[in-house]
């Protein structure tokens, strides 16, 4: 019997039999790994002319096979590709119109995502760009440099990203769905840096007004008091130290807003979506009023009012929540009527 048992085991292995309740470690499939939402950006060493991707510093001039007109993806299903002139990256831009759109040029809103977000921030429930389009607007959403479907590397809303947004504005202004005399720019949270920097550095853009929802005014608010342990976008995992003046020279909305040449509307709720206080809303309004914007307003207060930081003025109660989309559309209609009749 002692000789039979080993023989049976060998025969069983050769014939592929299995034992009930026992899973072979050799044949069991490993669990599927958790995949990241998008691949990590390529390093400069990974980028080569001729690889089919127009990645800065490649441009149409130094790498026409990747970046020339013949390499540019076509417009399809509302997707428009715009080349960032400073990086050569292709930026994904999406144009939405009302369901009953009849081909006329419409007042247009360009939405700038918050944090390090992209166009998908405006495709879900609660802040849908299509819902806003149903109010009678053409709505433009996009993936900033290095995000979503766009090429390039994450720029954290600095000059490269601002150059890309400026080119997006110029490009969509020539679209048949867009009334070039009625284009508004709307930023959400940290998107204020991308939007205000673009407007300050490109004052000739055809923008009628700028709406900003609860954007951080400067490096202190962006990094939550310069804390390396702050959550989310405030973390120095994404941002440079508050002592890095060269980095922040490209990324402080309080500085940019003073040079913006168009009317500025701040939307601020008492329960700010990111900060412990609505104070930075007052900082932004006061900075604008001490600068170039011709008209400045906090919420629906009387325009061009300077505020004290202590005590803070009353702002919209509670948090924005599902009210934000409708509020942005309401303000946009009012501002178009005031400044682009």
C-alpha positions in Angstrom: 0.0 0.0 0.0 2.9 2.4 0.8 4.1 1.9 -2.9 0.7 2.4 -4.4 0.0 5.8 -2.8 2.9 7.7 -4.3 2.1 6.1 -7.7 -1.5 7.3 -7.5 -0.3 10.9 -6.6 2.1 10.9 -9.6 -0.7 9.7 -12.0 -3.1 12.3 -10.6 -0.6 15.1 -11.2 0.0 13.9 -14.8 -3.6 13.6 -15.6 -4.6 17.0 -14.1 -7.0 15.8 -11.4 -7.9 18.2 -8.6 -8.9 17.8 -5.0 -12.2 19.3 -3.9 -11.9 22.5 -1.8 -8.2 22.9 -2.7 -7.1 25.6 -5.2 -3.6 25.1 -6.8 -1.3 28.0 -6.1 0.3 27.3 -9.4 -2.8 27.5 -11.6 -4.9 30.1 -9.7 -5.2 33.5 -11.5 -3.9 36.5 -9.5 -6.4 39.2 -8.8 -6.6 42.1 -11.3 -4.4 45.0 -10.3 -5.9 48.5 -9.6 -5.1 50.5 -12.7 -4.5 54.3 -12.4 -7.0 56.6 -14.1 -4.3 57.8 -16.6 -0.7 56.9 -17.2 2.0 59.0 -15.6 3.4 61.8 -17.7 6.3 61.0 -19.9 9.7 62.2 -18.9 11.6 64.4 -21.3 13.8 61.5 -22.2 10.8 59.4 -23.2 9.7 62.0 -25.8 11.0 61.6 -29.3 10.1 63.3 -32.6 8.3 60.7 -34.7 6.6 58.9 -31.9 3.2 60.1 -33.0 2.7 62.4 -30.0 3.2 66.2 -30.1 4.7 66.7 -26.6 6.6 69.8 -25.7 9.2 70.9 -26.5 8.1 69.5 -29.9 6.3 72.0 -32.1 5.1 72.2 -35.7 8.4 73.9 -36.5 10.8 71.4 -35.0 8.8 68.2 -35.4 6.2 68.6 -38.2 5.5 64.8 -38.4 4.1 64.8 -34.9 2.9 68.4 -34.6 2.1 69.6 -38.1 -1.4 70.2 -39.4 -1.5 66.8 -41.0 -0.9 65.2 -37.6 -3.5 67.2 -35.8 -6.6 65.1 -34.8 -9.8 66.1 -36.5 -12.9 67.6 -34.9 -15.3 64.8 -34.1 -18.5 64.5 -31.9 -18.0 67.8 -30.3 -14.3 67.3 -29.7 -12.0 70.0 -30.9 -8.2 69.8 -30.7 -6.3 73.0 -30.0 -2.5 73.2 -30.0 -0.9 75.0 -27.1 1.6 77.3 -28.8 4.1 77.3 -25.9 4.3 73.5 -25.5 3.1 72.1 -28.8 0.6 69.9 -26.8 -2.8 69.0 -28.2 -5.5 70.1 -25.8 -8.9 68.4 -25.8 -11.8 70.9 -26.0 -15.5 69.9 -26.0 -18.3 72.2 -27.3 -21.8 71.7 -26.0 -25.0 73.3 -27.2 -28.7 73.1 -26.2 -30.7 70.0 -27.3 -32.8 72.2 -29.6 -29.8 74.1 -31.1 -30.6 75.6 -34.4 -27.2 76.6 -35.7 -27.2 80.2 -34.4 -24.2 81.7 -32.6 -25.0 81.7 -28.9 -23.6 83.5 -25.8 -20.8 81.2 -24.6 -19.4 80.2 -21.3 -15.9 78.6 -21.0 -15.6 76.6 -17.8 -12.3 76.2 -16.1 -12.1 73.1 -13.8 -10.9 73.3 -10.2 -8.0 71.6 -8.4 -6.1 69.6 -11.0 -9.4 68.5 -12.6 -10.4 68.3 -16.2 -13.5 68.3 -18.4 -15.0 65.3 -16.6 -15.7 67.7 -13.6 -18.5 69.1 -15.7 -20.1 65.9 -17.1 -21.5 64.4 -13.9 -24.6 65.1 -11.9 -24.8 68.3 -10.0 -22.5 70.4 -12.2 -23.4 69.2 -15.7 -22.2 71.5 -18.5 -25.1 70.2 -20.6 -27.6 71.3 -18.0 -26.0 74.8 -18.3 -26.2 74.6 -22.1 -29.9 74.1 -21.8 -30.2 77.6 -20.4 -29.3 78.8 -23.9 -25.5 78.9 -23.9 -22.8 77.3 -25.9 -20.7 75.7 -23.2 -17.0 75.0 -23.6 -15.1 72.5 -21.4 -11.6 71.3 -21.8 -8.7 69.2 -20.4 -5.9 71.5 -19.3 -2.3 70.8 -20.1 -1.3 67.2 -19.0 -4.8 66.2 -17.9 -7.5 64.0 -19.3 -7.1 63.5 -23.0 -4.8 66.5 -23.5 -1.1 66.1 -24.1 1.8 67.6 -22.2 2.8 67.5 -18.6 0.8 68.9 -15.6 1.6 72.6 -15.2 -0.4 73.3 -12.1 -2.1 76.3 -13.8 1.1 78.1 -14.5 2.2 80.1 -17.6 2.2 77.0 -19.9 -1.4 76.2 -19.0 -2.4 79.8 -19.3 -1.0 80.0 -22.8 -3.1 77.0 -23.7 -6.3 78.5 -22.3 -5.6 81.7 -24.2 -5.4 79.7 -27.5 -8.6 77.8 -26.6 -10.4 81.1 -26.2 -9.1 82.4 -29.5 -10.0 79.2 -31.3 -13.6 78.8 -30.0 -14.3 82.5 -30.7 -14.2 81.6 -34.4 -16.6 78.6 -34.1 -20.1 79.0 -35.6 -21.8 78.0 -32.3 -20.1 80.9 -30.5 -21.0 84.6 -30.5 -17.5 86.2 -30.4 -19.0 89.3 -28.8 -20.5 87.3 -25.9 -18.0 85.0 -24.3 -17.7 84.7 -20.5 -15.0 82.9 -18.5 -16.0 80.9 -15.4 -13.6 79.3 -13.0 -14.1 76.9 -10.2 -11.9 76.8 -7.1 -8.1 76.6 -8.0 -9.1 77.2 -11.6 -9.1 80.9 -10.6 -5.3 80.8 -11.1 -5.5 79.5 -14.6 -8.3 81.9 -15.6 -7.1 85.1 -13.9 -3.5 84.5 -15.1 -4.7 84.0 -18.7 -6.8 87.2 -18.6 -4.1 89.3 -17.0 -1.4 88.1 -19.5 -3.7 88.2 -22.5 -5.9 91.3 -22.1 -6.8 91.3 -25.8 -8.9 88.1 -25.5 -12.6 88.5 -26.5 -13.9 87.8 -22.9 -16.8 90.0 -21.7 -16.6 89.0 -18.0 -15.0 86.7 -15.4 -17.0 84.7 -12.8 -14.9 83.0 -10.1 -16.4 80.5 -7.6 -14.4 80.3 -4.3 -10.9 80.4 -5.9 -7.9 80.6 -3.5 -6.5 84.1 -3.5 -2.8 83.3 -3.0 -0.3 80.7 -1.9 -1.4 80.8 1.7 -4.9 79.8 0.9 -3.9 77.4 -1.9 -1.7 75.5 0.5 -3.9 75.8 3.6 -1.5 78.1 5.5 1.6 76.6 3.8 1.1 73.3 5.5 2.9 70.3 4.0 0.2 68.1 5.4 -2.8 70.0 4.0 -5.2 67.8 2.1 -5.9 67.8 -1.6 -4.7 70.6 -3.8 -3.1 72.3 -0.9 -0.6 69.5 -0.4 3.0 70.3 -1.3 2.8 66.9 -3.1 1.4 69.1 -5.8 2.5 72.6 -4.9 5.9 74.1 -4.2 6.9 75.5 -0.9 5.5 78.9 0.0 9.1 80.2 -0.1 9.5 79.4 -3.8 8.7 82.8 -5.2 9.5 81.7 -8.8 6.9 79.0 -8.7 4.2 81.2 -7.1 4.9 84.1 -9.5 2.9 82.1 -12.1 0.1 80.9 -9.7 -1.3 83.6 -7.4 -4.8 84.9 -8.4 -4.7 87.8 -6.0 -1.8 89.3 -8.1 -3.4 88.5 -11.5 -6.8 89.8 -10.7 -5.5 93.3 -10.3 -4.4 93.3 -14.0 -7.6 91.8 -15.4 -9.4 94.2 -17.7 -13.0 92.8 -17.6 -15.8 92.8 -15.1 -15.2 90.4 -12.2 -17.9 88.5 -10.3 -17.0 86.6 -7.2 -19.3 83.8 -5.9 -18.7 83.0 -2.3 -20.6 80.9 0.2 -20.2 80.9 4.0 -19.3 77.2 4.1 -16.5 77.4 1.6 -15.8 74.2 -0.3 -12.2 74.1 0.7 -11.2 76.9 3.2 -12.2 77.2 6.9 -13.4 80.8 6.2 -14.8 82.7 3.3 -12.1 85.4 3.9 -10.3 84.8 0.6 -13.3 85.9 -1.3 -13.0 89.3 0.3 -9.3 89.3 -0.4 -9.9 88.7 -4.1 -12.6 91.4 -4.4 -10.5 94.0 -2.6 -7.5 93.2 -4.8 -9.6 93.6 -7.9 -11.0 96.9 -6.7 -7.4 98.1 -6.1 -6.5 97.1 -9.7 -7.9 97.4 -13.2 -11.2 95.5 -13.5 -13.8 98.1 -14.5 -16.6 96.5 -12.3 -16.3 94.2 -9.4 -19.0 92.4 -7.3 -19.2 90.0 -4.4 -22.3 87.8 -4.8 -25.3 90.0 -5.4 -24.0 92.9 -3.2 -23.8 96.4 -4.6 -20.9 96.5 -7.1 -17.5 98.1 -6.4 -17.7 97.8 -2.6 -14.5 97.5 -0.5 -14.8 95.2 2.5 -13.2 94.9 5.9 -11.6 91.5 6.8 -12.9 91.9 10.3 -15.7 91.5 10.7 -16.2 89.7 7.4 -19.3 90.8 5.3 -22.2 88.4 5.1 -22.0 86.0 2.1 -24.4 83.4 0.7 -25.4 81.1 3.5 -24.5 77.4 3.6 -22.6 75.8 0.8 -23.0 75.9 -3.0 -24.1 72.3 -3.5 -26.6 71.8 -6.3 -27.3 75.6 -6.4 -24.1 76.4 -8.1 -25.0 75.6 -11.8 -28.1 77.7 -11.7 -26.4 80.6 -9.9 -23.6 80.7 -12.5 -26.1 80.7 -15.3 -28.1 83.5 -13.6 -25.1 85.7 -13.1 -23.9 85.0 -16.7 -27.3 86.1 -18.1 -27.1 89.3 -16.0 -23.5 90.1 -17.0 -24.1 89.5 -20.7 -27.1 91.9 -20.4 -25.0 94.5 -18.6 -21.8 94.4 -20.6 -22.7 92.8 -24.0 -26.2 94.0 -24.8 
